[in-house]
Amino acid sequence: MTFPRVGKFIIIFFSIAFIITALYSYKLYTYIFNENVKTMHTIILHEGSTFTQVVDTLKANDVLINYKAFMWVSKKKKYPDNIKPGRYLLSPGMNTNEIVNKLRAGIQDPLDVTFNNVRVKEDLAGKVSRYIEADSLSILNLFSNEEKIEQFGFTPQTFSAMFIPNTYEFYWTTTAEEFAERMKFEYDKFWNDGRREKAQKLGMTPVEVATLASIVREETNKSDELARVAGVYLNRLERGIPLQADPTVKFATGNPELNRILNSHLQIDSPYNTYIYPGLPPGPINFPEIKVIEAVLNFEDHNYIYMCAREDFSGYHNFASTLAEHNRNAAKYRAALDEEKIFQ
């Protein structure tokens, strides 16, 4: 008559086993599906990162609530063998399963890359490399790769026209080559039929418009003056008058910070010296913003062919239709420079 006792033992055994299994299952469930992000944080994983480095990065930034859960789920999903580089945003509300799935699949969060006020390629490389994995040197190397430049349809002198300052969305893992390809895509998109038609009416190519815009950009930082300055240079081009643009002389000297152009500077033999060589220089002297390109395409129609910085150093210019009037404006500006003891 031991059967009832054995039966009771079996019931107790299975009840305990069920409770243990239930508790273990609940623990696994919480490991997988409980919220596991303490603070919103963006982590960057480099190419070749190990699982240990991933965990160390998370711990260093105090991102997770339960690191044991993260490591357990990661190993079950074989994430340590499938680590992908990238920039990942982890937000409160995400559970461990979602975190691991995102990292394992390499689902990056893009970021906005803005570059403007760019004068030289070193500036461009420095600004962009802060946001993507490509370093500044690899971006700079694009400008010396003549074969690649030719494939894009440019020359080393005109290549900068392809990089139109704006805000673009990129993934952190973008390479220098991918960055250039994206810029070519954006360049083609920007130069739509409407803008190309406007350029054609000016008798110019998109690159020539960008070249003139780069001069206008250096001449004035006043948005309400851009179209008028563009009109001055377009009038000179139309009449066959040398541009005589001081920014091109500064570019030829290699010192864009010159405050005063001297006669010796005007004698520099460079295709960028528009006091000596007629027409536009070989290519842009900086990276003109969209608003400056638009100012050239939508220039102010007037009769001015001369301009000179105002003697009040406001950043604005005096414009003139005759040489006599221009000489008077220039004399006032030179006198102001002398008074301020600005000699170079």
HELIX and SHEET records of a PDB file:
HELIX    1   1 PHE A    3  PHE A   33  1                                  31    
HELIX    2   2 PHE A   51  ALA A   60  1                                  10    
HELIX    3   3 TYR A   67  LYS A   76  1                                  10    
HELIX    4   4 TYR A   79  ASP A   81  5                                   3    
HELIX    5   5 THR A   96  ALA A  105  1                                  10    
HELIX    6   6 LYS A  121  VAL A  128  1                                   8    
HELIX    7   7 SER A  136  LEU A  142  1                                   7    
HELIX    8   8 GLU A  146  GLN A  151  1                                   6    
HELIX    9   9 PHE A  159  MET A  162  5                                   4    
HELIX   10  10 ALA A  176  PHE A  190  1                                  15    
HELIX   11  11 ASP A  193  LYS A  201  1                                   9    
HELIX   12  12 PRO A  206  GLU A  219  1                                  14    
HELIX   13  13 SER A  223  GLU A  225  5                                   3    
HELIX   14  14 LEU A  226  ARG A  239  1                                  14    
HELIX   15  15 ASP A  246  THR A  253  1                                   8    
HELIX   16  16 ASN A  263  LEU A  266  1                                   4    
HELIX   17  17 ILE A  290  LEU A  297  1                                   8    
HELIX   18  18 LEU A  323  GLU A  339  1                                  17    
SHEET    1   A 2 HIS A  41  LEU A  45  0                                        
SHEET    2   A 2 GLY A  86  LEU A  90 -1                                        
SHEET    1   B 2 LEU A 111  PHE A 115  0                                        
SHEET    2   B 2 ASN A 166  PHE A 170 -1                                        
SHEET    1   C 2 TYR A 306  ALA A 309  0                                        
SHEET    2   C 2 HIS A 317  ALA A 320 -1                                        
END                                                                             
